[in-house]
């Protein structure tokens, strides 16, 4: 799984090897985005959210992958 550009001013591309359930949480653990995404490149727009650190969680092949993303 790849996430870029990271950091970003609001729009992130998530490149997935398979279809996956994706969640983005803030530093308090609150889910701000949750969606089933398709294999390949997906765009997520976070421009409405505050600057800061977020965590992208993806369930891929039964394994939870967590990636830190930064919105500037």
N, C-alpha and C positions, 0 to 999 in steps of 0.2 A: 504494500500500500504506500502510495506517495501523496504528500500534501504540499502544494506550492502555490504561489510564493508564500514563504513563511519566514519572516513576518509579512503581513499584508495590511493594506488600509481598509479592507472589507471583503474582497472577493477571493475565495480560495478555490483551487481545483483539487479534487480528491480523485486519485487514480486507483481504481480497485481491480484486483486480479479476478474477482468473482462478485456476484451479487452479494450485498451485505446490508445488514441493519446498522445504521450509523446514528450515533447520538453525540451532540456537543453539549458539554456542561461548563458552567462558569466555575470560579474558584470555590464557591459555596456548595458545589455539587448539584446545583439546580439544572435540570435539563432545559436548554433553550432551543434545541433543534433535534428532531428525531424523524428519521425517514429511511425507508428501504431504498437503497440506491442500486443502480444497475452496474454490471461489470464495465470497466472502461473509465473515461473521464467524466466527472460530474462537477458542476459548479455550485458552490454555496455562497450566498451573499450575506455577509454579516455586517453590512454598513450601518444598520440600525442599532447595533449593540455598542456598548462602551468600549473604549480602548482597554486592553488588558490581556491576561493569559486565560486561555480556554483549553479544554481537553476534549479531543475527538476520540470516541470509542467506537470500534468496529468489530463486529463478530464475524470472523473469517474462518471458514472450515472448522467451526467449533471452538476456536481460540479467540479470546478477547485481546485486541490490539489497542493500545492507548498511545496517542500522539499529542504532544503539547503544541498548541498553535497560538500565535501572538497577533493580536489586532492592534495596529498602531493608530 
